[in-house]
Amino acid sequence: MKLLIVYATTDGQTRKVARFCADRIAASGHTVELLNVEDAEGLDLTRFEGAILAGSLHAGGFQKPLAAFAKAQAEGLAKLPTLFLPVSLSAAGDDLEDWAGLKTCVERFLAEAAWVPGQVTHVAGAFRFTQYDFFRSWAMKRIADAKGEVVDTHADKEYTDWDALGHALDGWVAGLAQG
């Protein structure tokens, strides 16, 4: 089976998530094409038997190039089994208000793209302090403090549950093989 993974990243965690997915799918014997959304213009989706889109949520929205890709390719994506991986710090916690906001952001993104993925699996992101400038580091530290998180602004802190992501991915791929 040939699968596509298209991702957009701001600080690098979604790229890491996409790479994990590509490696896991390839290890199970499938062919994977991994593309940064910036390199996906003119992509022919008919070459693939399934697609994963991954993007990170920042300040209430996903990366504009990912939204443009999903909208431009909505018709082709509708013909494939698809998985959407929203990556966010909100998915790291159990705050109901954060999850409600996350749900709203995902619903808005999908409505604007006119795309309905076959499955949505939320992935907890990371604080990437090594990637932030002074002001972003300060803002992210405040967010962490407000949530009671202890962070070192000189080191990254990852919340991604790789086992859970692997399990969800394995289930999605197994469903493709059965379909």
C-alpha positions in Angstrom: 0.0 0.0 0.0 1.3 3.5 -0.8 0.4 6.2 1.7 1.0 9.9 1.8 1.9 12.0 4.8 1.7 15.8 4.4 2.6 18.0 7.4 3.0 21.6 8.4 5.2 22.5 11.3 6.1 25.7 13.2 8.7 24.6 15.7 9.5 21.1 14.6 7.3 18.8 16.8 4.8 18.1 14.0 7.7 17.2 11.7 8.9 14.8 14.3 5.3 13.3 14.6 5.1 13.0 10.8 8.5 11.3 10.6 7.5 8.9 13.4 4.3 8.0 11.4 6.3 7.5 8.2 8.9 5.3 9.9 6.2 3.2 11.6 4.2 2.7 8.4 7.3 1.8 6.4 8.4 -0.7 9.1 5.0 -2.4 8.6 5.9 -3.0 4.9 4.1 -0.1 3.2 5.4 2.6 1.0 5.3 6.2 2.4 5.8 9.5 0.8 6.5 12.2 3.5 6.1 15.8 2.4 6.3 19.1 4.0 3.1 20.9 2.8 5.4 23.6 1.3 6.6 20.9 -1.2 3.1 19.5 -2.0 1.9 21.9 -4.7 0.4 20.0 -7.7 0.5 16.7 -5.9 -1.5 13.9 -7.6 -3.4 12.2 -4.9 -4.5 9.4 -7.2 -1.0 7.8 -6.7 -1.9 7.0 -3.1 -4.2 4.6 -1.2 -4.5 6.7 1.9 -3.4 10.0 3.3 -2.4 11.5 6.6 -2.4 15.3 7.2 -0.7 16.7 10.3 -0.5 20.2 11.5 0.1 22.1 14.7 -2.3 24.4 16.4 -0.9 27.8 17.4 -2.9 30.8 18.6 -6.2 29.2 17.6 -5.3 28.2 14.0 -3.3 25.7 11.9 -0.6 26.7 9.4 -2.1 28.5 6.4 -0.3 26.4 3.9 -1.9 23.2 5.4 -5.3 24.8 5.2 -4.7 25.8 1.6 -3.6 22.3 0.7 -6.6 20.6 2.4 -9.0 23.0 0.7 -7.3 22.6 -2.7 -7.2 18.8 -2.4 -10.5 18.3 -0.6 -12.1 16.4 -3.5 -9.1 14.1 -3.9 -8.9 13.6 -0.1 -12.6 12.6 0.0 -11.8 9.7 -2.3 -9.1 8.3 0.1 -9.1 6.9 3.6 -7.6 9.8 5.6 -6.3 10.6 9.1 -5.9 14.1 10.5 -3.3 14.6 13.3 -3.8 17.9 15.0 -0.8 18.5 17.2 -1.3 20.8 20.2 -0.3 21.5 23.8 -4.1 21.4 24.6 -4.1 17.7 23.8 -1.5 17.2 26.6 -3.9 17.9 29.4 -7.4 17.1 30.6 -8.7 20.7 31.0 -12.2 20.6 29.6 -12.1 24.2 28.4 -8.8 23.5 26.5 -10.4 20.5 24.8 -13.5 22.4 23.9 -11.3 25.1 22.3 -9.3 22.5 20.5 -12.5 20.9 19.2 -13.7 24.3 17.9 -10.4 25.0 16.2 -10.3 21.6 14.5 -14.0 22.0 13.4 -13.3 25.5 12.0 -10.2 24.3 10.1 -12.1 21.3 8.6 -15.1 23.5 7.7 -12.9 26.1 6.0 -11.1 23.3 4.1 -14.4 21.6 3.2 -12.7 18.3 4.1 -14.0 15.6 6.4 -11.2 13.2 7.4 -12.0 9.6 8.1 -10.4 9.8 11.5 -9.0 12.5 13.7 -6.4 11.6 16.3 -5.2 14.4 18.6 -1.5 14.4 19.4 0.0 16.3 22.4 2.7 18.7 21.3 5.8 20.1 23.0 7.3 23.2 24.4 10.2 23.9 22.1 12.0 26.5 24.0 15.2 25.9 22.0 13.3 27.2 19.0 11.7 30.2 20.6 12.8 33.8 20.6 12.9 35.7 23.9 9.3 37.0 23.6 7.8 33.7 22.6 9.8 31.9 25.3 8.4 34.3 27.8 4.8 33.9 26.6 5.1 30.1 26.5 6.5 30.1 30.1 3.5 32.1 31.2 1.2 29.5 29.6 3.0 26.7 31.3 2.9 28.5 34.6 -0.8 29.1 34.3 -1.3 25.3 33.8 0.9 24.5 36.7 3.6 23.0 34.5 7.2 23.3 35.5 9.4 24.0 32.5 13.1 24.9 32.0 13.2 27.7 29.4 16.6 26.4 28.2 15.3 22.9 27.3 12.4 21.5 25.3 9.6 19.6 27.0 7.8 17.0 25.0 4.3 15.7 25.8 3.7 13.5 22.8 2.6 10.0 23.8 4.5 8.0 21.2 3.0 4.7 22.3 -0.6 6.0 22.0 0.2 7.6 18.6 1.7 4.3 17.4 -1.3 2.4 18.6 -3.7 4.8 16.8 -1.6 4.7 13.7 -1.5 0.9 13.7 -5.3 0.7 14.0 -5.8 3.2 11.1 -3.4 1.3 8.8 -5.0 -2.1 9.8 -8.4 -0.6 8.9 -7.0 0.3 5.4 -5.9 -3.3 4.8 -9.3 -4.6 5.7 -11.2 -2.0 3.6 
